Amino acid sequence: MSSKVQSKGSKAKDHQPSAQESLPLLEANAEAIHFLNSLRQEELLMLFFSETLVMVSDAGEPQGELTIEVQRGKYKDQFGVMAYFPFVHAFSRGFMDKILCGNSILGYLSWKLEVVEQHNQEFIKFHVLPMERKMSLLKQDDQLAVTRIIKEGEEVKTEVTFFPWRSIAGFVSQAANLVLLRVMAWRQTVPSNARFLALDTEGKLCYSTYQGLGSQTIQVGHQQVEVFIVEQTVHSEQGIPVSCQFYLLSDGHLAKRIQVGSPGCCMITKVPILREEDDIEPHPVFEKKPLVWEEDMELYSRFVARKEELRLSHNSYLQQHPEAQALISDFLLFLLLRQPADVVTFAAEYFGPFAMRRPPTPALRSSNRPCPFHELEPEGLEGEEG
């Protein structure tokens, strides 16, 4: 269940049970959650682009512009960790019945289109009582904080609502909706019977549904293009449903948007260059073949040259140090005379007296024969021997 805190001006009101809290818990269905879980990062990267539409009246007169941009943005969370997330920026500004109005959305999303942070602002410059609405969504640990600020004239009303994160699985924010529509256009499909969660204009949790209305050919400038039509409906629990129809090109570009029941629409004036998925060729596979270097004249020549180089180097060293050859000859002669069973221990005992760190031989020999490998033991263990 959600919890809510309200304040008006600088005075806080006592908490009152809201209609939102008295309603049964809303949940997205399995079809909606499955669709969100099917999203792939590679797919979303193909949908990163910006677009601009013209707001026109019923008479076809331009009234303003709508710009939507989806890109890859850096986001630093509350712990200071930097990560890359999809970033959405949408902005509209125009006139409605000769009254200036506008709307902006800034949002960071996860790669499953979960809201990380989002800020909305809407204003209408009425001559008598200007109105401005702001809404902020912020993921905080295991909950989503929703802050709404409504300013009418000089009166300011603030409302904060907290939703447990586990209770809003399948929630689609306004920023996520703009990306989700591009996904549906790219796939040319709408999830059947999917019921998502959303927030209505009053900040109340409600259902959001999408319906495919098929394909249609529309006129854009001097060109005819085929569009895929998706209708989104936000089912407010307290007000009437609000529906928008989106006419989408095959790569996710928005060609036209109509809010059902509102005058005018938004549409493009020029067909953009459609994006296509890159054909990724498989990496070439090179079969490993055995290397018969003796049959390769270049490799064999290098081997012979290196062998001769080492032979000359060894002979030169032995000529400069004749004592090395005499020492090895004496050891081999002594080894063949004794013929010990343990050659390694015999060699250690033979070369032991040449060690610089070897302790002096005691004047009186002990019956306990010293270990020839004593110098190889860790120094930390020498003091423990009794």
N, C-alpha and C positions, 0 to 999 in steps of 0.2 A: 504494500500500500504506500501511497505517497504521503509526505508530510508537507505542510505549507505554513509559511510565515508571511503576514501581510503588514504593511505600514503605509501610512498616508501622511505626506509631509514629513515632519520631524517627530510625530507622535506615533507610537506603536499601539495597535489595537490588540485586545485580547484575542487569543486564537479561537476561532469558531470552526466547527466541523463544516467542511465545504461539500458541495454536491459531488465533487470529484471523489471524495473519500467515501461517500455513501453508496457509490456505484459499485457493482461487482468488478472484480479484478479483470482487466482486459489483457488478452494474450494474443500474440500473432500465431497463426496456424502453421502446421508443418510445411505446407507448400511454400509459404513466404520465407521461412527460415532456410529451407533447402535451397531456394533460389539464391539467397545471399551467400550461403556457404559454397555455392558452385562458382563464385567469381574467382578469377585468376588474375594475378598481378600483371602478367603479360597482356591479358585482354584489356585491362584498364589503361595500360600505358598507350594503347592504340587510340584511346578516347581523349587524350590530352590535347586540346586545342581551344582556341577562342573563336567566338562568333558574335556578330552584331545583327540585330533585327530592328526594323523600323516600326514604331507604334503608329497605327493609322486609325482614323475615325471611321464611322460607318460610311461617310461620304468619300473615303479614300484619301483624306488630307493627313499629312504627316503631323504627329502630335509629340513625338519624342523618340528615344532609342532604348533598346534593351541589349546589354552586353553580357555574355556568359563566358567565363574563362575557367578551364580546368587544367591544372598543371601540377607538377611535382614540387612540393614545397618542404622546407626545413621546419621542424617543430621541436621546441624544447619543452619537455613536460615539467611537472611540479618538482621533480627531483633533479632537474638540470640536465637530463639525458637528451641528446639531440638525435632525431630520427627523421627519415624522409616519409612523408605522407601525401596522399592526394589533397590538393588545395583547390578550393572552389571560390570564385569571386564573381558574383552576379550583381549588376547595377542597372537600374532603370530610372529614367527621369523624363517627365513629360507633362502634358496638360490633360485634365479631365473636366469637361465643361468649363474650360478656360481657367481652371484652378490648378496651380502647380502642385504636383505630387511626385513622390519618388520612393524607391525601395532598394535596399542593398543587403547582400548576404556575403559574409566572410566565414568560411568554414574549413576546418581540417578534419579529415576522415581517415579511418583505418582502411586497409586493403580489402576488408569485408564490408566497407561503407558504414561502419559504426562511427557515431559522432565522437570526436575527440574534443573539439571546441568549435563553437559557432556563435556568430553575432549577427543579428538582424536589426535593421532600422527602417521604419516606414514613416513617412510624413505626408500631411496634406495641409497646404497653406490656405486654410479658410480665412476669409477676411475678418470675420468676427472672432472666431475661436480656433486658432491653429491647433492641430492635433499631431502628436508624435508618439510613436510606439517603438520601444526597444525590447529585444529579447536576446538573452545570452544563455547558451547551453555549455556546460563544462563538466567533463568527466572527472570525478574526484574519488579516487580509490574504488570503492564498491558501490558508488551511487552517481546519479546524474543530477546536477544542480541546474535548475531552470529559473532564471531571473527575468521578470517582466517589469518594465518601467513605462507607465502611460502618463503623458503630459498633455493636458487640455488647458490651454491658456496658461495660467499661473499655477494651476493645481497639478501636483505630481503624486502618482500612486505607484508604490513598489510592492511587488509580490514575489516571493521566493518559494519554490517547490522542489522537494527532493524525491527522486524515484530510485528505489533499489535497482542496481544494475542488472541483477538476475531477472527482474520482473519486466524488463523492456527489451528482451530478445526479439529481433525482428522490427525494431524501431527504425524508421526512415525519416531523417531530418530533411529540411528544405534543400540543404546543400547536397545531401545524398540522393534526393529525388532527381536532381538535374543530371547526376552521373548515371543513376539507375535507368533513366529514360534512354540514354545513349546506349547502354548495354542492351536493352530490349530492341532498339533499332538495329544494332550490330548483329544481334542473333536473329532478328526478324521473328521474334516470338514474345509472348506475354505469359507469365506463369498463370496457369489455369487455377481459378478459385483461390488464389493467394490472398491472404488478409494480413496486411502489415499494420504496424502501429505508427501513429503520427501525432502531432500536436495541432489543434485547431487554432483559430485566430485568438482565442481567449487563453491559450496556453494549457488547455485541458487535453489529457491523453485520449485518443480516439482511434478508430480504424481508418485505414487507407487502402483502397483497392484500385486495381488497374484492369482495364478491359481493352482488348484489341478490336479495333473497328475496321480492320482490313486495309487494303491498299487503294490508292486513288492517284490519279494524274492531275496535277495542278499547274497553273501557268505562273512562271516566275520570269518577269521581263519578257524576252522574246523566246524563252525556252519552256518546254513542257518537261516536268520531272515527275517521277513516281515517288510517292511518299507512303510511309507506314504510319498509320494513325493509332495513337494510344490515348485513351481517356482515363485520367486519374480522378478519383473522387475521395474527398476527405469527409468522412461521416461523423460530423460533430454530434456529441451526445446531447447537447442542449439546443443547438441551432439547426438550420437546414443544411443538407449536404452541399458542398462546393465542388464543382467539377471543372476540369480544364482539359481541353483536347490539344494534343501535341502532334503536329505533322512532321515526321522525321525522315530524313534521307537515309540511305542505306548505311552510311558510315557514322551515323549518330548526329549529324548536323541538324539543327532545328530549322525547318523551313517556315513554319507557321504555328502560332499559339493562339487559342481562343479560350477565354473564360466564359463558360456557359452562362448566359443571362446578362453579360456585361457588353456595353457598346464597344465597337472597335476590336482590333486584334493586333498582333505583332507578326511581321513576316519579313523575309529576306527580299532584297531587291536584285540580287545577283546570285547565280548558282555557284557555290564554291567548288574547288577541285576536290573531288571525292577521294578519301583515303582508302587504300586497299591494304590488306594484310600481306606482309612480306612473305614470300615463299622462301623458307629456310631450307637450303639444301643440306642433306646429311653430310657429316664429315667423311672425307675419303678414308677408306680402310686400306692400309698397306700391309700386305702379307709378309710376315717375317720369313726370310730365307736364310739357311745356314751359310755362314761366311767361310768359304774355302780359301784362306788367305795364301796358301802355298801356290794356288793356281793364278793368283793375281800378281802380275809382274811388278807392279808398283809397290804393293805391300810386302812382297817377298824381298825386293831390293832394300826396302827400309829395314826389314828384320835383319838381313845380312850386315848392313852397314852399322846398325846398333850393336849387334853381337861383336863385331870387330872392334868397335869403339870401346866397349866394356872390357874386352880382352886386353887391349893395349893399356887401358887405365889400371887394371889389376896388376899387370906385369910391371908397370912403372912404379906402383906403390910398393910391391915386394922388393924391387931393386933398391928403393930408397930406404926400406926397413928390412934388412936381411934377418934381424933378430926374430921377426914374426914367423918366417919360414922355419928357422931353427927350433923355435918353441913348439910349433905344431908338429914338426918331425919327431922331436923328443917325446911328445905326448902320445903320438901314434905308436912309436916303438915300445913305450912303457905299457900301453894298452894291450898290444898284441902279446907281450910277454906275460902279463898278469891274466888277461882274458876274463875280467870280472863279469858276473851275471847282471849287475846293475851298472850300466855304463854311465848313466847320468850322475849317480852318487860318486862313482869313481872319478869322473871329470871334476866334480865340485871339490873333492878332497885334493885332487892334483893341483888345480889352479887356485885353491884357497890361500896358500901362502903369499900369492901375488896381490891379494886384496889389501888396499891401503888402510881400511878401517878394521882389519882383523886384529884382535887383541894379541899381545905377545904370548909365545908358547911358554907355559909354566916350566920351571926348572925340574920339578918332579912330575912325571906323567901320572895322570889319574887312570884308575881302572875303568872309569866311565868315559867312553869315547865321545868327544865333542861332536855335535851335529855340524856337518859341513855347510848346512843352509841357515845357520844361526843369523847371519847378517841379513837374510831376506825376511825375517820375521818382523812384524810391526814393533816399533820402538816402545809403544805403550805397554807391551806385554813383557818386556825384559825385566821391569822392576817387580813383576808379580812372581817371577820364578824363584823358588826357594833353593 
